[in-house]
């Protein structure tokens, strides 16, 4: 049976999502030049699968924690032979999603929508024993 979150857990999750929305709005109000300068200052961030994150997600992560370098979701880290250390808090990013039309083979470059995703930096993980 799947665990149902308590009202308190739901409230904390909504607070966290709202905080990320507020950060995203702050990033959206930056000029392209400001975003590029900010991203240059903090450096690039990639996923544990080697995909670079967007400038916006890089900035979003920089607002949440210092020295983020390589990120991945819980299952991505498991596939990479690492596990999230107990007690670590996830960082939030926006993940692009594509609507796959019936009979469509390839996805377009432009996402249809974004979902909230949780990732962990490599510093929050350890090798699986």
N, CA, C and O atoms as a printed pandas DataFrame, in Angstrom:
     atom_number atom_name residue_name chain_id  residue_number  x_coord  y_coord  z_coord
0              1         N          UNK        A               1    0.833   -1.168    0.000
1              2        CA          UNK        A               1    0.000    0.000    0.000
2              3         C          UNK        A               1    0.885    1.241    0.000
3              4         O          UNK        A               1    1.864    1.308    0.743
4              5         N          UNK        A               2    0.555    2.188   -0.800
5              6        CA          UNK        A               2    1.340    3.410   -0.929
6              7         C          UNK        A               2    1.095    4.326    0.259
7              8         O          UNK        A               2   -0.036    4.486    0.718
8              9         N          UNK        A               3    2.157    4.914    0.739
9             10        CA          UNK        A               3    2.091    5.841    1.869
10            11         C          UNK        A               3    1.387    7.125    1.437
11            12         O          UNK        A               3    1.716    7.705    0.402
12            13         N          UNK        A               4    0.434    7.556    2.224
13            14        CA          UNK        A               4   -0.281    8.804    1.962
14            15         C          UNK        A               4    0.339    9.897    2.826
15            16         O          UNK        A               4    0.470    9.723    4.038
16            17         N          UNK        A               5    0.725   11.031    2.216
17            18        CA          UNK        A               5    1.320   12.101    3.014
18            19         C          UNK        A               5    0.321   12.706    3.993
19            20         O          UNK        A               5   -0.878   12.783    3.726
20            21         N          UNK        A               6    0.854   13.133    5.135
21            22        CA          UNK        A               6    0.018   13.775    6.140
22            23         C          UNK        A               6   -0.290   15.198    5.685
23            24         O          UNK        A               6    0.380   15.712    4.790
24            25         N          UNK        A               7   -1.291   15.844    6.283
25            26        CA          UNK        A               7   -1.568   17.248    5.942
26            27         C          UNK        A               7   -0.351   18.151    6.166
27            28         O          UNK        A               7   -0.131   19.094    5.406
28            29         N          UNK        A               8    0.433   17.868    7.196
29            30        CA          UNK        A               8    1.635   18.662    7.456
30            31         C          UNK        A               8    2.660   18.481    6.335
31            32         O          UNK        A               8    3.279   19.448    5.891
32            33         N          UNK        A               9    2.835   17.240    5.883
33            34        CA          UNK        A               9    3.765   16.971    4.786
34            35         C          UNK        A               9    3.300   17.657    3.505
35            36         O          UNK        A               9    4.109   18.209    2.759
36            37         N          UNK        A              10    2.001   17.619    3.259
37            38        CA          UNK        A              10    1.457   18.286    2.073
38            39         C          UNK        A              10    1.694   19.787    2.147
39            40         O          UNK        A              10    2.040   20.414    1.146
40            41         N          UNK        A              11    1.507   20.364    3.331
41            42        CA          UNK        A              11    1.712   21.804    3.508
42            43         C          UNK        A              11    3.173   22.180    3.293
43            44         O          UNK        A              11    3.466   23.180    2.638
44            45         N          UNK        A              12    4.096   21.385    3.841
45            46        CA          UNK        A              12    5.532   21.660    3.645
46            47         C          UNK        A              12    5.914   21.544    2.175
47            48         O          UNK        A              12    6.699   22.344    1.667
48            49         N          UNK        A              13    5.362   20.554    1.499
49            50        CA          UNK        A              13    5.659   20.377    0.074
50            51         C          UNK        A              13    5.149   21.567   -0.732
51            52         O          UNK        A              13    5.828   22.037   -1.645
52            53         N          UNK        A              14    3.972   22.048   -0.401
53            54        CA          UNK        A              14    3.428   23.206   -1.119
54            55         C          UNK        A              14    4.245   24.463   -0.828
55            56         O          UNK        A              14    4.461   25.277   -1.726
56            57         N          UNK        A              15    4.700   24.633    0.409
57            58        CA          UNK        A              15    5.564   25.766    0.749
58            59         C          UNK        A              15    6.854   25.720   -0.069
59            60         O          UNK        A              15    7.323   26.743   -0.569
60            61         N          UNK        A              16    7.414   24.529   -0.194
61            62        CA          UNK        A              16    8.652   24.354   -0.958
62            63         C          UNK        A              16    8.428   24.669   -2.441
63            64         O          UNK        A              16    9.243   25.349   -3.064
64            65         N          UNK        A              17    7.331   24.178   -2.996
65            66        CA          UNK        A              17    7.009   24.467   -4.395
66            67         C          UNK        A              17    6.806   25.965   -4.603
67            68         O          UNK        A              17    7.244   26.519   -5.612
68            69         N          UNK        A              18    6.142   26.622   -3.648
69            70        CA          UNK        A              18    5.923   28.064   -3.776
70            71         C          UNK        A              18    7.245   28.821   -3.699
71            72         O          UNK        A              18    7.445   29.792   -4.429
72            73         N          UNK        A              19    8.139   28.391   -2.832
73            74        CA          UNK        A              19    9.455   29.028   -2.735
74            75         C          UNK        A              19   10.205   28.889   -4.053
75            76         O          UNK        A              19   10.882   29.823   -4.484
76            77         N          UNK        A              20   10.089   27.724   -4.699
77            78        CA          UNK        A              20   10.737   27.538   -6.002
78            79         C          UNK        A              20   10.078   28.394   -7.074
79            80         O          UNK        A              20   10.764   28.936   -7.941
80            81         N          UNK        A              21    8.763   28.521   -7.026
81            82        CA          UNK        A              21    8.078   29.392   -7.981
82            83         C          UNK        A              21    8.548   30.834   -7.812
83            84         O          UNK        A              21    8.753   31.544   -8.797
84            85         N          UNK        A              22    8.717   31.265   -6.556
85            86        CA          UNK        A              22    9.194   32.619   -6.293
86            87         C          UNK        A              22   10.606   32.822   -6.827
87            88         O          UNK        A              22   10.912   33.857   -7.421
88            89         N          UNK        A              23   11.468   31.819   -6.610
89            90        CA          UNK        A              23   12.832   31.900   -7.155
90            91         C          UNK        A              23   12.797   31.942   -8.678
91            92         O          UNK        A              23   13.529   32.707   -9.306
92            93         N          UNK        A              24   11.938   31.112   -9.264
93            94        CA          UNK        A              24   11.829   31.061  -10.734
94            95         C          UNK        A              24   11.382   32.413  -11.271
95            96         O          UNK        A              24   11.865   32.861  -12.311
96            97         N          UNK        A              25   10.460   33.066  -10.565
97            98        CA          UNK        A              25   10.006   34.387  -10.993
98            99         C          UNK        A              25   11.147   35.387  -10.901
99           100         O          UNK        A              25   11.314   36.224  -11.787
100          101         N          UNK        A              26   11.931   35.304   -9.835
101          102        CA          UNK        A              26   13.086   36.188   -9.666
102          103         C          UNK        A              26   14.076   36.000  -10.817
103          104         O          UNK        A              26   14.618   36.973  -11.343
104          105         N          UNK        A              27   14.306   34.754  -11.202
105          106        CA          UNK        A              27   15.207   34.458  -12.318
106          107         C          UNK        A              27   14.615   34.999  -13.615
107          108         O          UNK        A              27   15.336   35.547  -14.449
108          109         N          UNK        A              28   13.305   34.846  -13.784
109          110        CA          UNK        A              28   12.631   35.336  -14.982
110          111         C          UNK        A              28   12.718   36.838  -15.142
111          112         O          UNK        A              28   12.658   37.349  -16.260
112          113         N          UNK        A              29   12.859   37.549  -14.041
113          114        CA          UNK        A              29   12.960   39.001  -14.089
114          115         C          UNK        A              29   14.375   39.482  -14.412
115          116         O          UNK        A              29   14.589   40.666  -14.670
116          117         N          UNK        A              30   15.340   38.557  -14.399
117          118        CA          UNK        A              30   16.718   38.918  -14.749
118          119         C          UNK        A              30   16.834   39.062  -16.264
119          120         O          UNK        A              30   16.128   38.390  -17.016
120          121         N          UNK        A              31   17.719   39.932  -16.698
121          122        CA          UNK        A              31   17.978   40.037  -18.137
122          123         C          UNK        A              31   18.807   38.836  -18.580
123          124         O          UNK        A              31   19.402   38.144  -17.754
124          125         N          UNK        A              32   18.842   38.595  -19.881
125          126        CA          UNK        A              32   19.657   37.496  -20.408
126          127         C          UNK        A              32   21.120   37.670  -20.001
127          128         O          UNK        A              32   21.804   36.706  -19.657
128          129         N          UNK        A              33   21.578   38.908  -20.048
129          130        CA          UNK        A              33   22.964   39.201  -19.679
130          131         C          UNK        A              33   23.212   38.888  -18.206
131          132         O          UNK        A              33   24.240   38.304  -17.862
132          133         N          UNK        A              34   22.286   39.267  -17.342
133          134        CA          UNK        A              34   22.428   38.980  -15.916
134          135         C          UNK        A              34   22.453   37.476  -15.654
135          136         O          UNK        A              34   23.237   36.993  -14.837
136          137         N          UNK        A              35   21.588   36.743  -16.354
137          138        CA          UNK        A              35   21.567   35.281  -16.190
138          139         C          UNK        A              35   22.874   34.660  -16.646
139          140         O          UNK        A              35   23.421   33.783  -15.977
140          141         N          UNK        A              36   23.373   35.118  -17.786
141          142        CA          UNK        A              36   24.622   34.575  -18.314
142          143         C          UNK        A              36   25.785   34.870  -17.367
143          144         O          UNK        A              36   26.629   34.005  -17.132
144          145         N          UNK        A              37   25.830   36.078  -16.831
145          146        CA          UNK        A              37   26.885   36.436  -15.888
146          147         C          UNK        A              37   26.794   35.606  -14.609
147          148         O          UNK        A              37   27.809   35.149  -14.084
148          149         N          UNK        A              38   25.583   35.416  -14.117
149          150        CA          UNK        A              38   25.375   34.628  -12.907
150          151         C          UNK        A              38   25.824   33.185  -13.144
151          152         O          UNK        A              38   26.543   32.611  -12.327
152          153         N          UNK        A              39   25.401   32.614  -14.252
153          154        CA          UNK        A              39   25.753   31.233  -14.566
154          155         C          UNK        A              39   27.263   31.078  -14.757
155          156         O          UNK        A              39   27.839   30.064  -14.364
156          157         N          UNK        A              40   27.894   32.070  -15.352
157          158        CA          UNK        A              40   29.347   32.029  -15.528
158          159         C          UNK        A              40   30.042   32.047  -14.171
159          160         O          UNK        A              40   31.046   31.364  -13.967
160          161         N          UNK        A              41   29.510   32.818  -13.266
161          162        CA          UNK        A              41   30.088   32.936  -11.923
162          163         C          UNK        A              41   29.983   31.618  -11.151
163          164         O          UNK        A              41   30.928   31.232  -10.464
164          165         N          UNK        A              42   28.846   30.925  -11.256
165          166        CA          UNK        A              42   28.660   29.693  -10.486
166          167         C          UNK        A              42   29.160   28.451  -11.222
167          168         O          UNK        A              42   29.348   27.404  -10.604
168          169         N          UNK        A              43   29.376   28.555  -12.528
169          170        CA          UNK        A              43   29.852   27.407  -13.298
170          171         C          UNK        A              43   28.711   26.554  -13.815
171          172         O          UNK        A              43   27.550   26.758  -13.463
172          173         N          UNK        A              44   29.057   25.607  -14.646
173          174        CA          UNK        A              44   28.021   24.763  -15.244
174          175         C          UNK        A              44   27.709   23.582  -14.327
175          176         O          UNK        A              44   28.550   23.125  -13.553
176          177         N          UNK        A              45   26.494   23.117  -14.440
177          178        CA          UNK        A              45   26.024   21.962  -13.673
178          179         C          UNK        A              45   25.534   20.932  -14.682
179          180         O          UNK        A              45   24.834   21.269  -15.637
180          181         N          UNK        A              46   25.907   19.681  -14.464
181          182        CA          UNK        A              46   25.463   18.599  -15.337
182          183         C          UNK        A              46   24.746   17.542  -14.513
183          184         O          UNK        A              46   24.881   17.492  -13.290
184          185         N          UNK        A              47   23.991   16.706  -15.193
185          186        CA          UNK        A              47   23.351   15.581  -14.520
186          187         C          UNK        A              47   24.354   14.439  -14.413
187          188         O          UNK        A              47   25.383   14.442  -15.089
188          189         N          UNK        A              48   24.056   13.481  -13.576
189          190        CA          UNK        A              48   24.951   12.327  -13.431
190          191         C          UNK        A              48   24.986   11.498  -14.709
191          192         O          UNK        A              48   25.819   10.602  -14.844
192          193         N          UNK        A              49   24.096   11.786  -15.640
193          194        CA          UNK        A              49   24.090   11.124  -16.945
194          195         C          UNK        A              49   24.861   11.936  -17.983
195          196         O          UNK        A              49   24.966   11.532  -19.141
196          197         N          UNK        A              50   25.407   13.098  -17.559
197          198        CA          UNK        A              50   26.233   13.909  -18.436
198          199         C          UNK        A              50   25.522   15.004  -19.209
199          200         O          UNK        A              50   26.142   15.653  -20.051
200          201         N          UNK        A              51   24.245   15.230  -18.952
201          202        CA          UNK        A              51   23.498   16.271  -19.658
202          203         C          UNK        A              51   23.656   17.616  -18.948
203          204         O          UNK        A              51   23.470   17.691  -17.733
204          205         N          UNK        A              52   23.993   18.673  -19.678
205          206        CA          UNK        A              52   24.112   19.985  -19.022
206          207         C          UNK        A              52   22.730   20.533  -18.679
207          208         O          UNK        A              52   21.770   20.342  -19.426
208          209         N          UNK        A              53   22.643   21.213  -17.544
209          210        CA          UNK        A              53   21.394   21.856  -17.160
210          211         C          UNK        A              53   21.306   23.215  -17.834
211          212         O          UNK        A              53   22.319   23.796  -18.224
212          213         N          UNK        A              54   20.099   23.709  -17.965
213          214        CA          UNK        A              54   19.886   25.038  -18.529
214          215         C          UNK        A              54   20.470   26.088  -17.587
215          216         O          UNK        A              54   20.693   25.834  -16.403
216          217         N          UNK        A              55   20.708   27.262  -18.140
217          218        CA          UNK        A              55   21.187   28.373  -17.316
218          219         C          UNK        A              55   20.198   28.646  -16.196
219          220         O          UNK        A              55   20.598   28.883  -15.056
220          221         N          UNK        A              56   18.909   28.615  -16.511
221          222        CA          UNK        A              56   17.888   28.903  -15.494
222          223         C          UNK        A              56   17.909   27.882  -14.362
223          224         O          UNK        A              56   17.822   28.263  -13.195
224          225         N          UNK        A              57   18.022   26.594  -14.679
225          226        CA          UNK        A              57   18.077   25.588  -13.625
226          227         C          UNK        A              57   19.389   25.680  -12.849
227          228         O          UNK        A              57   19.414   25.424  -11.646
228          229         N          UNK        A              58   20.476   26.043  -13.527
229          230        CA          UNK        A              58   21.750   26.228  -12.839
230          231         C          UNK        A              58   21.628   27.341  -11.803
231          232         O          UNK        A              58   22.082   27.197  -10.668
232          233         N          UNK        A              59   21.012   28.448  -12.202
233          234        CA          UNK        A              59   20.811   29.566  -11.271
234          235         C          UNK        A              59   19.879   29.145  -10.140
235          236         O          UNK        A              59   20.124   29.473   -8.979
236          237         N          UNK        A              60   18.819   28.427  -10.470
237          238        CA          UNK        A              60   17.872   27.968   -9.462
238          239         C          UNK        A              60   18.583   27.125   -8.404
239          240         O          UNK        A              60   18.341   27.291   -7.209
240          241         N          UNK        A              61   19.451   26.229   -8.840
241          242        CA          UNK        A              61   20.201   25.399   -7.895
242          243         C          UNK        A              61   21.162   26.236   -7.062
243          244         O          UNK        A              61   21.326   25.992   -5.867
244          245         N          UNK        A              62   21.800   27.227   -7.692
245          246        CA          UNK        A              62   22.748   28.083   -6.974
246          247         C          UNK        A              62   22.061   28.861   -5.858
247          248         O          UNK        A              62   22.679   29.133   -4.829
248          249         N          UNK        A              63   20.798   29.220   -6.043
249          250        CA          UNK        A              63   20.050   29.905   -4.993
250          251         C          UNK        A              63   19.714   28.959   -3.834
251          252         O          UNK        A              63   19.482   29.410   -2.713
252          253         N          UNK        A              64   19.688   27.659   -4.103
253          254        CA          UNK        A              64   19.305   26.700   -3.070
254          255         C          UNK        A              64   20.482   26.140   -2.282
255          256         O          UNK        A              64   20.327   25.767   -1.119
256          257         N          UNK        A              65   21.658   26.077   -2.905
257          258        CA          UNK        A              65   22.827   25.486   -2.240
258          259         C          UNK        A              65   24.101   25.980   -2.923
259          260         O          UNK        A              65   24.078   26.440   -4.065
260          261         N          UNK        A              66   25.203   25.874   -2.200
261          262        CA          UNK        A              66   26.505   26.278   -2.728
262          263         C          UNK        A              66   27.221   25.093   -3.373
263          264         O          UNK        A              66   27.009   23.939   -3.002
264          265         N          UNK        A              67   28.063   25.405   -4.336
265          266        CA          UNK        A              67   28.984   24.437   -4.946
266          267         C          UNK        A              67   28.317   23.212   -5.550
267          268         O          UNK        A              67   28.805   22.093   -5.387
268          269         N          UNK        A              68   27.217   23.412   -6.237
269          270        CA          UNK        A              68   26.543   22.311   -6.933
270          271         C          UNK        A              68   27.319   22.023   -8.217
271          272         O          UNK        A              68   27.652   22.945   -8.961
272          273         N          UNK        A              69   27.604   20.758   -8.475
273          274        CA          UNK        A              69   28.378   20.403   -9.671
274          275         C          UNK        A              69   27.680   19.362  -10.538
275          276         O          UNK        A              69   27.474   19.574  -11.733
276          277         N          UNK        A              70   27.319   18.237   -9.927
277          278        CA          UNK        A              70   26.676   17.134  -10.651
278          279         C          UNK        A              70   25.431   16.746   -9.870
279          280         O          UNK        A              70   25.503   16.485   -8.669
280          281         N          UNK        A              71   24.291   16.710  -10.550
281          282        CA          UNK        A              71   23.030   16.384   -9.877
282          283         C          UNK        A              71   22.346   15.203  -10.540
283          284         O          UNK        A              71   22.603   14.875  -11.699
284          285         N          UNK        A              72   21.484   14.585   -9.785
285          286        CA          UNK        A              72   20.669   13.499  -10.310
286          287         C          UNK        A              72   19.526   13.218   -9.370
287          288         O          UNK        A              72   19.573   13.558   -8.187
288          289         N          UNK        A              73   18.500   12.595   -9.907
289          290        CA          UNK        A              73   17.377   12.162   -9.089
290          291         C          UNK        A              73   17.750   10.917   -8.306
291          292         O          UNK        A              73   18.793   10.309   -8.550
292          293         N          UNK        A              74   16.912   10.546   -7.380
293          294        CA          UNK        A              74   17.168    9.398   -6.511
294          295         C          UNK        A              74   17.482    8.144   -7.331
295          296         O          UNK        A              74   18.477    7.461   -7.087
296          297         N          UNK        A              75   16.620    7.856   -8.303
297          298        CA          UNK        A              75   16.818    6.652   -9.127
298          299         C          UNK        A              75   18.017    6.792  -10.068
299          300         O          UNK        A              75   18.703    5.807  -10.343
300          301         N          UNK        A              76   18.275    8.003  -10.561
301          302        CA          UNK        A              76   19.443    8.212  -11.427
302          303         C          UNK        A              76   20.729    7.898  -10.675
303          304         O          UNK        A              76   21.642    7.282  -11.226
304          305         N          UNK        A              77   20.800    8.319   -9.424
305          306        CA          UNK        A              77   22.004    8.029   -8.637
306          307         C          UNK        A              77   22.137    6.534   -8.396
307          308         O          UNK        A              77   23.248    6.006   -8.430
308          309         N          UNK        A              78   21.035    5.843   -8.153
309          310        CA          UNK        A              78   21.105    4.391   -7.958
310          311         C          UNK        A              78   21.662    3.709   -9.206
311          312         O          UNK        A              78   22.503    2.815   -9.108
312          313         N          UNK        A              79   21.192    4.133  -10.374
313          314        CA          UNK        A              79   21.695    3.561  -11.629
314          315         C          UNK        A              79   23.173    3.860  -11.827
315          316         O          UNK        A              79   23.883    3.095  -12.479
316          317         N          UNK        A              80   23.639    4.980  -11.260
317          318        CA          UNK        A              80   25.042    5.380  -11.379
318          319         C          UNK        A              80   25.910    4.732  -10.296
319          320         O          UNK        A              80   27.107    5.009  -10.221
320          321         N          UNK        A              81   25.320    3.874   -9.457
321          322        CA          UNK        A              81   26.091    3.183   -8.430
322          323         C          UNK        A              81   26.287    3.988   -7.155
323          324         O          UNK        A              81   27.189    3.703   -6.368
324          325         N          UNK        A              82   25.449    4.987   -6.953
325          326        CA          UNK        A              82   25.539    5.813   -5.750
326          327         C          UNK        A              82   24.176    5.847   -5.079
327          328         O          UNK        A              82   23.150    5.588   -5.707
328          329         N          UNK        A              83   24.184    6.169   -3.796
329          330        CA          UNK        A              83   22.921    6.320   -3.068
330          331         C          UNK        A              83   22.923    7.642   -2.335
331          332         O          UNK        A              83   23.970    8.146   -1.930
332          333         N          UNK        A              84   21.740    8.193   -2.172
333          334        CA          UNK        A              84   21.593    9.455   -1.455
334          335         C          UNK        A              84   21.812    9.168    0.026
335          336         O          UNK        A              84   21.224    8.242    0.585
336          337         N          UNK        A              85   22.654    9.965    0.646
337          338        CA          UNK        A              85   22.947    9.818    2.061
338          339         C          UNK        A              85   21.691   10.133    2.874
339          340         O          UNK        A              85   20.974   11.092    2.588
340          341         N          UNK        A              86   21.444    9.321    3.876
341          342        CA          UNK        A              86   20.251    9.491    4.711
342          343         C          UNK        A              86   20.201   10.900    5.293
343          344         O          UNK        A              86   21.204   11.432    5.768
344          345         N          UNK        A              87   18.990   11.496    5.243
345          346        CA          UNK        A              87   18.768   12.801    5.829
346          347         C          UNK        A              87   19.004   13.974    4.890
347          348         O          UNK        A              87   18.802   15.123    5.285
348          349         N          UNK        A              88   19.425   13.714    3.658
349          350        CA          UNK        A              88   19.684   14.800    2.710
350          351         C          UNK        A              88   18.372   15.362    2.180
351          352         O          UNK        A              88   17.403   14.627    1.987
352          353         N          UNK        A              89   18.349   16.672    1.948
353          354        CA          UNK        A              89   17.171   17.344    1.393
354          355         C          UNK        A              89   17.371   17.541   -0.106
355          356         O          UNK        A              89   18.437   17.955   -0.564
356          357         N          UNK        A              90   16.338   17.241   -0.837
357          358        CA          UNK        A              90   16.397   17.385   -2.294
358          359         C          UNK        A              90   16.420   18.859   -2.689
359          360         O          UNK        A              90   15.934   19.728   -1.965
360          361         N          UNK        A              91   16.993   19.106   -3.849
361          362        CA          UNK        A              91   16.992   20.426   -4.465
362          363         C          UNK        A              91   15.975   20.387   -5.594
363          364         O          UNK        A              91   15.787   19.349   -6.228
364          365         N          UNK        A              92   15.326   21.500   -5.843
365          366        CA          UNK        A              92   14.278   21.522   -6.859
366          367         C          UNK        A              92   14.748   22.129   -8.167
367          368         O          UNK        A              92   15.475   23.123   -8.181
368          369         N          UNK        A              93   14.328   21.523   -9.258
369          370        CA          UNK        A              93   14.549   22.077  -10.593
370          371         C          UNK        A              93   13.261   21.892  -11.386
371          372         O          UNK        A              93   12.357   21.167  -10.973
372          373         N          UNK        A              94   13.199   22.561  -12.528
373          374        CA          UNK        A              94   12.074   22.382  -13.446
374          375         C          UNK        A              94   12.535   21.489  -14.589
375          376         O          UNK        A              94   13.552   21.758  -15.228
376          377         N          UNK        A              95   11.780   20.427  -14.839
377          378        CA          UNK        A              95   12.139   19.432  -15.844
378          379         C          UNK        A              95   11.204   19.576  -17.042
379          380         O          UNK        A              95    9.984   19.528  -16.889
380          381         N          UNK        A              96   11.783   19.753  -18.248
381          382        CA          UNK        A              96   10.932   19.869  -19.431
382          383         C          UNK        A              96   10.303   18.526  -19.795
383          384         O          UNK        A              96   10.950   17.480  -19.724
384          385         N          UNK        A              97    9.062   18.574  -20.176
385          386        CA          UNK        A              97    8.338   17.376  -20.612
386          387         C          UNK        A              97    7.720   17.637  -21.976
387          388         O          UNK        A              97    7.402   18.775  -22.323
388          389         N          UNK        A              98    7.558   16.582  -22.730
389          390        CA          UNK        A              98    7.002   16.671  -24.079
390          391         C          UNK        A              98    5.736   15.838  -24.157
391          392         O          UNK        A              98    5.692   14.707  -23.674
392          393         N          UNK        A              99    4.713   16.403  -24.766
393          394        CA          UNK        A              99    3.515   15.627  -25.076
394          395         C          UNK        A              99    3.840   14.796  -26.297
395          396         O          UNK        A              99    4.211   15.337  -27.338
396          397         N          UNK        A             100    3.706   13.498  -26.182
397          398        CA          UNK        A             100    3.945   12.638  -27.332
398          399         C          UNK        A             100    2.618   12.396  -28.032
399          400         O          UNK        A             100    1.703   11.780  -27.486
400          401         N          UNK        A             101    2.542   12.892  -29.236
401          402        CA          UNK        A             101    1.316   12.730  -30.010
402          403         C          UNK        A             101    1.249   11.306  -30.556
403          404         O          UNK        A             101    2.274   10.662  -30.781
404          405         N          UNK        A             102    0.040   10.838  -30.760
405          406        CA          UNK        A             102   -0.158    9.493  -31.281
406          407         C          UNK        A             102    0.560    9.337  -32.616
407          408         O          UNK        A             102    0.376   10.147  -33.525
408          409         N          UNK        A             103    1.371    8.302  -32.731
409          410        CA          UNK        A             103    2.102    8.045  -33.959
410          411         C          UNK        A             103    3.371    8.858  -34.101
411          412         O          UNK        A             103    4.077    8.711  -35.098
412          413         N          UNK        A             104    3.684    9.705  -33.147
413          414        CA          UNK        A             104    4.862   10.558  -33.222
414          415         C          UNK        A             104    6.096    9.744  -32.837
415          416         O          UNK        A             104    6.094    9.053  -31.818
416          417         N          UNK        A             105    7.122    9.823  -33.633
417          418        CA          UNK        A             105    8.354    9.085  -33.372
418          419         C          UNK        A             105    9.360    9.914  -32.583
419          420         O          UNK        A             105    9.949    9.435  -31.613
420          421         N          UNK        A             106    9.552   11.163  -33.009
421          422        CA          UNK        A             106   10.563   12.012  -32.388
422          423         C          UNK        A             106    9.910   13.116  -31.569
423          424         O          UNK        A             106    8.834   13.612  -31.903
424          425         N          UNK        A             107   10.590   13.486  -30.489
425          426        CA          UNK        A             107   10.124   14.608  -29.699
426          427         C          UNK        A             107   10.712   15.883  -30.273
427          428         O          UNK        A             107   11.833   15.891  -30.781
428          429         N          UNK        A             108    9.955   16.944  -30.188
429          430        CA          UNK        A             108   10.467   18.222  -30.639
430          431         C          UNK        A             108   11.405   18.783  -29.592
431          432         O          UNK        A             108   11.395   18.340  -28.444
432          433         N          UNK        A             109   12.226   19.765  -29.983
433          434        CA          UNK        A             109   13.147   20.390  -29.044
434          435         C          UNK        A             109   12.424   21.251  -28.023
435          436         O          UNK        A             109   12.909   21.441  -26.907
436          437         N          UNK        A             110   11.266   21.772  -28.402
437          438        CA          UNK        A             110   10.529   22.669  -27.521
438          439         C          UNK        A             110    9.623   21.849  -26.597
439          440         O          UNK        A             110    8.779   21.088  -27.069
440          441         N          UNK        A             111    9.803   22.009  -25.253
441          442        CA          UNK        A             111    8.962   21.236  -24.339
442          443         C          UNK        A             111    7.523   21.724  -24.356
443          444         O          UNK        A             111    7.252   22.896  -24.619
444          445         N          UNK        A             112    6.607   20.809  -24.072
445          446        CA          UNK        A             112    5.192   21.148  -23.984
446          447         C          UNK        A             112    4.859   21.778  -22.639
447          448         O          UNK        A             112    3.998   22.654  -22.547
448          449         N          UNK        A             113    5.551   21.324  -21.593
449          450        CA          UNK        A             113    5.308   21.829  -20.255
450          451         C          UNK        A             113    6.486   21.439  -19.366
451          452         O          UNK        A             113    7.365   20.689  -19.789
452          453         N          UNK        A             114    6.503   21.949  -18.134
453          454        CA          UNK        A             114    7.554   21.642  -17.177
454          455         C          UNK        A             114    6.927   21.063  -15.916
455          456         O          UNK        A             114    5.813   21.426  -15.540
456          457         N          UNK        A             115    7.658   20.154  -15.266
457          458        CA          UNK        A             115    7.228   19.626  -13.979
458          459         C          UNK        A             115    8.313   19.910  -12.952
459          460         O          UNK        A             115    9.477   20.109  -13.300
460          461         N          UNK        A             116    7.923   19.925  -11.700
461          462        CA          UNK        A             116    8.854   20.101  -10.601
462          463         C          UNK        A             116    9.574   18.785  -10.384
463          464         O          UNK        A             116    8.939   17.732  -10.330
464          465         N          UNK        A             117   10.892   18.831  -10.258
465          466        CA          UNK        A             117   11.668   17.628  -10.014
466          467         C          UNK        A             117   12.625   17.818   -8.856
467          468         O          UNK        A             117   13.063   18.933   -8.570
468          469         N          UNK        A             118   12.939   16.734   -8.204
469          470        CA          UNK        A             118   13.863   16.754   -7.075
470          471         C          UNK        A             118   15.171   16.100   -7.483
471          472         O          UNK        A             118   15.186   15.011   -8.057
472          473         N          UNK        A             119   16.267   16.777   -7.178
473          474        CA          UNK        A             119   17.595   16.245   -7.481
474          475         C          UNK        A             119   18.487   16.388   -6.256
475          476         O          UNK        A             119   18.182   17.134   -5.326
476          477         N          UNK        A             120   19.589   15.660   -6.277
477          478        CA          UNK        A             120   20.590   15.710   -5.226
478          479         C          UNK        A             120   21.945   15.932   -5.867
479          480         O          UNK        A             120   22.222   15.396   -6.940
480          481         N          UNK        A             121   22.791   16.718   -5.216
481          482        CA          UNK        A             121   24.153   16.920   -5.696
482          483         C          UNK        A             121   24.982   15.686   -5.324
483          484         O          UNK        A             121   24.649   14.960   -4.388
484          485         N          UNK        A             122   26.049   15.466   -6.061
485          486        CA          UNK        A             122   26.925   14.330   -5.795
486          487         C          UNK        A             122   27.468   14.364   -4.366
487          488         O          UNK        A             122   27.739   13.316   -3.779
488          489         N          UNK        A             123   27.627   15.559   -3.807
489          490        CA          UNK        A             123   28.109   15.681   -2.431
490          491         C          UNK        A             123   27.095   15.144   -1.423
491          492         O          UNK        A             123   27.440   14.933   -0.260
492          493         N          UNK        A             124   25.867   14.923   -1.843
493          494        CA          UNK        A             124   24.823   14.390   -0.979
494          495         C          UNK        A             124   24.674   12.876   -1.142
495          496         O          UNK        A             124   23.737   12.271   -0.621
496          497         N          UNK        A             125   25.613   12.279   -1.872
497          498        CA          UNK        A             125   25.526   10.835   -2.149
498          499         C          UNK        A             125   26.792   10.132   -1.685
499          500         O          UNK        A             125   27.783   10.768   -1.327
500          501         N          UNK        A             126   26.735    8.799   -1.701
501          502        CA          UNK        A             126   27.890    7.974   -1.390
502          503         C          UNK        A             126   27.816    6.712   -2.255
503          504         O          UNK        A             126   26.735    6.342   -2.713
504          505         N          UNK        A             127   28.948    6.054   -2.480
505          506        CA          UNK        A             127   28.903    4.823   -3.272
506          507         C          UNK        A             127   28.023    3.763   -2.610
507          508         O          UNK        A             127   27.984    3.651   -1.385
508          509         N          UNK        A             128   27.328    2.999   -3.424
509          510        CA          UNK        A             128   26.524    1.893   -2.887
510          511         C          UNK        A             128   27.465    0.796   -2.436
511          512         O          UNK        A             128   28.366    0.400   -3.175
512          513         N          UNK        A             129   27.259    0.303   -1.223
513          514        CA          UNK        A             129   28.119   -0.743   -0.662
514          515         C          UNK        A             129   27.658   -2.115   -1.075
515          516         O          UNK        A             129   28.269   -3.113   -0.692
